[in-house]
Structure formats: structure tokens, C-alpha cells
Amino acid sequence: MTTFVDRVELHVVAGNGGHGCASVHREKFKPLGGPDGGDGGRGGNVVLVVDRDVTTLLEYHHRPHRKATNGKPGAGGHRTGADGEDLVLPVPDGTVVLDRRGEVLADLVGEGTVFVAGQGGRGGLGNAALASPRRKAPGFALLGEPGEERDIVLELKTVADVALVGYPSAGKSSLISVLSAAKPKIADYPFTTLVPNLGVVTAGTTVYTIADVPGLIPGASEGKGLGLEFLRHVERCSVLVHVLDCATLEPGRDPLTDLDVIEAELAKYGGLEGRPRLVVLNKTDIPEGQDLADIVRPDLEARGLRVFDVSAVSRKGLNDLSYVLAAQVSAARAAKPVEESTRVVIRPKAVDETGFTVTAEGENFFRVRGEKPERWVRQTDFTNDEAVGYLADRLNRLGVEDELVRAGAREGDGVAIGSDDDAVVFDWEPSVSGGAEMLGRRGEDHRMSAIRPAVARRRERDARRKDAAQREFEEFDPFD
């Protein structure tokens, strides 16, 4: 059964925005009190949050599809729909978020770090928000915007200070078990360790973490053994420790050869050239192991490496090793630049930027792309002629029609707004001079025209009655 997962593909779907409401206020003696439709609620976001209690991506391996809740629709009486709840997904410290093309979207390091993996859709405006002096009583509302839907890849890169690297069965897990309170699986056969082990070490006043990176053999950087799966866990470590087996019985192997092979694999993986290195000659409690350590030590020191003779069984040399590692980690932490607060990068738009593009695709066909036009199309109810007219007005004010003319579009040409997957395609009919408003007062409720004369007649009648009552009062003589 899989207990450790450090790479998963996750399909996230944010919540849809709630639809706006088209409603008219009515009460006794007020058959048309004006539009009072409320806005729809915002769809819930899908949010990744670093949680120190989470150490693996196993939960998302079993359940790779995650969806946030939708926003509620608006209602009459200016009632706004409730927002959808955000779906919070805890991830381990050191999780990298990538898209399907492998581009990094976020690097989540540090407790509480947040990344919005899926943005919830906006709620649609109700007809109360769409009312204007020209459009007194809109008979339509905007639809809620669909939530963002995409596939992402989560990769875990262990956040540790020290990485132990070396051949299988070199004694890395044994060293972690005696240096820290970690209890990894230990056995006398290769590839005993199938997952990175992490331990916490205290040396004096310094506390640091140490990780065992399993499965490194010749060709690990090319996918052989388990190395390619776990080499990423070395990237964040400040110090690399080569654990060399001085008691191996395998033919063709010796500490110097093992070191050269592992260094070659690290070089092929890349990005680790400047990390400080230490060499641990392990299993020197065996006489033959100590003899071999004495032979290879001068060559290792000639390469500028600091060498330690240790034994996980007798605990020989472990105390010195622990304090030297603590000093290396402290130096690396001191050299690391102070992390600044989160910076917001502002990229102002050019003065002449329209926010959309019009491109010709083939003969007599044009495509409009842009955030605003595509969002407006998604929020339009195409079964409502008034809503379609409102969309036409908005596109015309944005300048889409003028841009189509400049691109060479003619009446009857095909125009698509959006991508190939969800585009809205229509035959273009240019507006008359003066814009789409010349086609009529879109959004004007005909009932308003019917009620105005009646209201005027009632007010005139009330005024006549008031004048007659005033004259009667003035002419009244109580002594007559």
C-alpha cells in the first residue's frame, strides 16, 4: 500500500458565480415600483495552504478531483445571494505547483503560505444594479461566471537543512536513526528505504533537520532506480553529506568510486554545484572498514573535502559530526538573504491598450479575444433579447465594432468571441451611425410608458381637487 506520495496531478474546479435576479418591486397601489433584483454570490475559490502537520500528498493521490461550492443566485427585494465557501486544501511545506506544461505557478514554503489554485466565478448582477437613467427597468440580469477549472501538478520537495546521499545500503537510514528520533526502516538489502526520511537533530543551541535521499545509483538522473523520483528532495538542502560504505562486498565498488558516481548524478541533475559537501566514511567499526577509510582519507582531503570516520552501530564520531553539521547549517542560514515581505508587481496597461484583440482567421471570419468580451459573453442569457442587446451595447462602447471595421469585416461575416472550446459565433451586423443605441432604447420597460400617462392624469386631478377645496375654504363665511 502506498504511504508516501510526493507528486500528484490534481484537477481543481472553483465554484460558479450565482445568477443575478430580474425582479420588479410590487405592492398595493404600486404595480411597478422599480427593479429590485439582487446580485448573485461569488463562487468559492480552491486554495492551497501550507500545513506543517501534512507531510505527504497521499490524500490527493486517492482523490484527485476537487471542487468548491457555487454561489447562490440573487433574489427579489435587493437580496444578494450567498458566496460559495472556499475549498481549502492543506499541502506539505515545500510543495511546488506546476501547470500541465511544467511551468511553475507557485513555490509554497513556510507555514500558512497560500496559493489560489482556482478562482471562483463572479456573481451576476441583478436588474437593480443594471438600471440606469436610460434603462429604467431592465427585464434581464447577468448570469454568474463559471469558476476556473484546470489541471495542476503538485510536487513535494523536502524542506531540510542536511541531505544524506549515497548508494543504497550505505547506512544513511542508520545514521538518521541515531542522530535523531526518526525510526526509518533498516535492513541488510538494497532499496530498503523507499521514501525520504526526515529527522530533527539538536546540537548545542542549533536545531536542524536532516533528510535521507534514497535510491541513488548510476543513471539515477536518467530514471534508473529510485533516484529521479527523489533527487528533487535534495534541492532545498543547505549541506550535502556523502555517506560512503567502507565495508561493501560488491565487486567494483570502493568509497572513491561511489563518490565520483554520486557526484556525477548530482551534476547531471543540476543546481547543486555551490552546496557545501562533507564526507562520512561509514561502518568503520569493522576492522576492514577502518583500514579502507585510512587508505582513502588522504585522497578525499586532497579534493578539499572534510572527512569523518563514523559508525552507526558503535556511534563512533557521531557527536563531532553532529556539531560540525550544526555549524555548517548556521553559516548557511546566516548567509541566506533576509526574506522580504510579499511584493506586489504592478504592470500598468499601455495608454492605447484596448484590452482585446481582433484577428482574421480564414476568409470572412474573425475572432475576438479579451478578458472583458469573453466574460461578458459568459454572463449573457442569449434567450433574452434585451440581454443580447445590452451585450451589443457594451461591446460597441468597448470599441469591438470599430476594430472589426478596421480589420476588414463586412456585414454577414462570421465573428467568434472566445476560444475554440467555448466561443460564441454569430453573423456580424454593424450598427448604424451613432452606435447600437440608435437601434432603440434597449432595456426600457414598455409598462413604464403605459403607466406614466395614468400617473400624470391622477396628479392633475388631485391638483384640481386641492385648488377647489382651497377656494371653498377661502370663500367660507362662518357668520353668514
N, C-alpha and C positions, 0 to 999 in steps of 0.2 A: 504494500500500500504506500502511495506517495505521501510523504510527510513534509517535504521541503520543496517549494516551488519558487524559483527566482525569476521566471519570465512567463507572462501570460498575455494573451490577446483578449481585450475587453471591448464589448460593444455597448456603448452608452447611448441612452435616449433621454434627452431632457423633456420636461413636461410642456404640453401645448398651452398657449395662452387661451383664456376663456373668451368666448364671443361677446361682443357688445350687444346691448339690448336696444331695440327700436320700440319705444313706448310713448304714449301720449297721455298726459295727466287729464283725468276726467273726474268731475264731481257735479253735484246738483247745481244747475244754472251755469255750469262751466263745461260744456261738452268738449271744448278743445282748449285746455289750459296750458298747452305748450309741451314740447318734448321733455321727457323725464327718464329716458333710458340710461342706465348706468353702464360703466365700463367693465370689461371682463378682467379677471385676475391674471397675474403673471404666472407662467408655468414654472415649476420647480427646476432648480439647477442640479447638475450632477457634480459634486465637489469631492476632490481628493484631499485628505488631511493626514499629515504625518502623525502617527501614534506610536509612542515608544513601546507600548505593550504588544504591538504587532511585529512579528519577525519574519513572516513568510507571506507569499501571495497565494497560498493554498486555497483560501476562500473563493478567490476569483477564478481559480483553475476549475473548480467544480460548478461555479455559477457565473459564466462569462457574460451574461446579458443582464444589464441593469437599467432601470427606467424610473425617472422621477414622476411625481404626480402632476396632473394637469391643473390649470387654473379654472376656477368656477366662472360660469357666464354671469354677466350683469343682469340686473332686474329693474323693473319699473320703480318709480319713486326715488330715482337717483341712487340706487343701491349698487355699489361696486362688488363684483364677485371676489371671493376669497382667493388669495395667492396659493399656488401649489407649494407643497413642502419640498425643501431641498433634500436631495438624497446624498448623505454624507458617507463616503467610503474611506475607512481608515487604511493607510498603507504604511509599510515599514520606512524607517529613516534610511535615506539613500536611494529611494525609488526614482527612476528616470522614466519620464513619459515621452513616448515617441508616436509619430503617426505611422501609417502603413508603409510610407516610403522610407522610413528610418530617420526622419528629421526630428531632432529633439524639440519637444514642446515645453518641457519643464524639467528641472532637476530639483527634487524635493529633499532638502537636507535641513534638519532641525525640527524639533518638536513644535507642532502646531502650524507648520508651513502648509499653505492652502493653494490649490490649483483648481480652477473651474474647468472641468473636462467637457461639460455640455451646458450650453447657455439656454435657459428656459425661454420660451416664446413670449412675446409681448401680448398683453391682453388687448382685445379690440375695443375701440372707442364706441360708446353708446351714442344714440342720436342726440342726446342733450349736449355732449361735447362737440358734436359736428354742426350744431346750429350756429348761424351767423346772420348778420343783418340782411344778407341776400337770400339765405336759405333758412327761413324762419322755422320750419317744422320738417326736418329730414325724415323721410319714411324708410330709412335704412340705417344700419350700423355696420361697423367693420368687424370682420372675422378675427379671431385670435390667431396669432402667428404660430406656426408649428415649432416645436422645440428642436434644438440642434441634435442631430443624430450622426455619430461617427464611430469608427473603429480606432482604438488606440492600443499601443503595446506598453506594458509595464515591465521594466527590468529593474531588478534589485542589485545594487552594488553595495556590498557590505561596508558600513562606516566603521573602520577600525584604525588604530594607530600603528600597529605592527602586523605584518603579514609573514607567516612561515611558509616558505616554498621549498619544494624538493621532490624527489622521486617518491612513489608510493612505498610505504613501509620504511621510510627513513626515520620515523619516530616523531613526526610532528604532533600527532594527537597525544602521544605520551607526554611530550613537553607541555602542551596546554593543560593537561590534567594535573600536572604537578606545580605549574606556575600559577594556576588559577583554580577556581572552584568548579570549572567546567568538567563534565563527565562524558566525553565522547566515547564512541565505540572503538575498542582497541583489540586487534587480533594479529596473528602472525602470517597474514596473507595479504597480497597487494589489493588495492582499491577497497580496503576496509571502510575508509571514510568516503561517503557518497555525497555529503553536503558540507558546506563550510561550517566549521565550529568556531564559536566566539567565546572568549573568556575575558574576565576583568582581573587585572593584576595591580596590586598595591606595592609600591617600593618607596619606603620613606613617606614623603608627603605627596608623591606623584601617583595618580591613578590613571591607568591607561588600559586600552583594550587590545587584545591580540587575537588574530584570526588564522586558522589553518586552511590553506587553499589546496584542495585535494586534486588528484588526478593528473599531475604534470608529468608527461613522458615526452620522448622525441616525437615531434609532429603535433604537439598539443595545440599550437596556434593555428593549425590547419584542420582541426577537428578530431584528431586521434585521442583515444582515451576519454577522459572527462575534462581535460584542460580547457578547451574552448568554452565550455559551459561555465567555468568558474574563474577564468582569468580576469573577468571583469571585476571580481571581488578584490583584486589587488590594487585597482586604480586609485582608490581613496586613501590607501595606507601611506603613512609618512616614512616608515622604515621597512626595509625588506631584510629578512633573515633567511639565509640559505642553510637548510638543515641537511648535512651530508652524512650518509651512513658509512661508518668506518668498520662495520662488521658484516657487510653484504657478502654473500656467497655466489652472486650471479656472475657469470663469466663476462669479461669485457667491461666491467664497471669498477670504478675507483672514485674517490672524492673529487679529484680534479676533473675527470671526465664528466661526472654528474654536474658539477658546477658549470662547465662550459655548455653542456646541453641545455640546462635550465635557463642560463643567461641568453642563449640563442633564441629560445622560445619567447622569453620576455621581450627581447629586441624586436622580434617579428610582430609581436602584439602591439608594441609601440607605446610611447607616452610615459615610460618608466625610467628613462635614462638618468635623470637627475636625482633619483631617490638614493639616500644613503643605504649602504649594504653592510651587513655583518655576516660572519660565517660561524656556524656551530658545527663542530665535529662531534657527532652523537655516538653513543654506545661505546664510550671509552672505558667503561667498567670491565670490558672484556680485554684480556691481555693483547690479543691480536689487534683489537681496535685501537688501543693506546699506541701500539707500535706503529700502526699505519698513520695515526694522527701526528706522531712525531716526525714521520717522513714527509708528509705533505704540508706541514705548517710553514716551513720556510718559503715554499713556492707561493702559498696563499698570501703571506705577509709581503712578499716581493711585489705582488699585484696591488698593494696598498689596502688590503682588507684586514679588518680586525678579527682575530680568530679566538674562539673559546672552545675548550675541551669540556664536554658535559656528559652526564649520564642521567636519563630519566629514572633509572632503577635505583641507583645509589644517591641521586640528587647532587652529584658532584658538579661543581661550577655553576649551579643554577642561581645562587644568590648573587654572585658577581654579574652574571648575565642579566638578571632582572634589573639591577641598579644601572647598568650601562644602557639598557633599553630605555629606562625611565629618563636618563639624561638626554638620550637622542630624541625622545618624544618631546621633552620640554624645549629643547632647542628648536625643533621643527615648529612647535606651537608659537614660540616667540618670534620666529622668522616669518610666520604667516601674517599677511597684512590684516589690519583691523577691518572687520566686515562693516560696511556702511549700511545705513538704513535703506530700505527699498526705494529705488529711484523710479520715477515715472518719466518715461520718454515721451515727449510731446512732438509730434510731427505735423505741423500746420499744413493745411492744404494750400496749393497754389491759388493765386487770385483768380486765374482763369480756369480753374478746375471745375468741371460741371458735375462730377460725381457719377457719371455714367458714360458708356461708350456705345456707338452705333457702328456696326461693321456689316459690310455686304458679304453675303455667303451665296455664291452662285448668282444666277440671273434672276432678277426680280424678287430677291428675298434678302431681308435684313434682320439682324439680331441686336437687341438692346440688352446690355448688361450693366448692372449697377446696384448698389445696396438699396437705394430708395425705390427705384422702379420695381425691383423684384419683390421687395417687402410689400409694397402697395398692391401688387398683383395677388400675392398670397392672402391678403386681408380683404379682398373684394369678393362679394357674393354676386356671381355672374348670373344668378337667376333673378336679380333685381335690377331693372333698367336704370333706376335712379342711382344705384350704387355704381353701375358701369359708367354712367355719365359723370359722376363725381371723380372716378378714376381718370377718365379722359381729361377732365379739367386739371387735375393735379399733374398729369404727365405733360400737358400743354404748358402749364406755368413753369415746370422744371426745364423746359426747352427741348423735350424729346422730339416734338414735331418739327421744330426748326432744324434740328440736327438731321432728321430724316430727309428733309428737303435738301440740305447741303450734301448729304451722301448720295443724292440722285434718286431717291424713292419717288415713285409716282402712284397715283390713285389706283388701287386694286392690287398693289404689290403685297407680298406676304411679309409680315413682321412678327418676330418672336421675341418675347420678353422673358429672359431667364435662360438657364442651361438646357441642354438637350433632354435631361431627365424630367424636369418639371416645368417646361416652358409653356406659356400661353401664346397661341398662334392665332392671328386674325388678319383679315384683309384691311389694308390701311385706307382710310377715307379722310383726307385732310380737311381740317376745319375751315370755315370761311374766314375772311379777313376780320381780325378783331379777336380771334381765339374761339375756344369752344363755348364761351359764354354767349356768343351770338346765336347759338342753336336754340336758346331758350333758357328760362330761369330754372335750371336744374335744382331739385330739392325743394321747390316751392309747393306747399301742400294746397291742393285746389280747395280744400274745405275752408282755408283761411279766406279765400276770395269770396266764398259763399256766405261767410258769417259776418264780414265787415259791413256790408250794407245794412244788415239787420241791427247790428250794434249801433251804427250811426243813426238809424231811424229811432231806436229806443232812446238814445241820448237826446235827440231833438225833441221827442215827445215829452221827456222828463223836464227839459228846459222850458217848454211851453207851459206845462202844468205849474212849474215853480213861479214863472212870471205871473200867471193868472192868480195864484194864491197870494203873491206879494201885492198885487194891485187890489185884490179884495180886502186885504188887511189894511192897506193904506186908506181905502175909501170907507171903512167901517167906522160909524159914529156911535158910541155907547149911549149918548144922551138923546139920540133920535127916537 
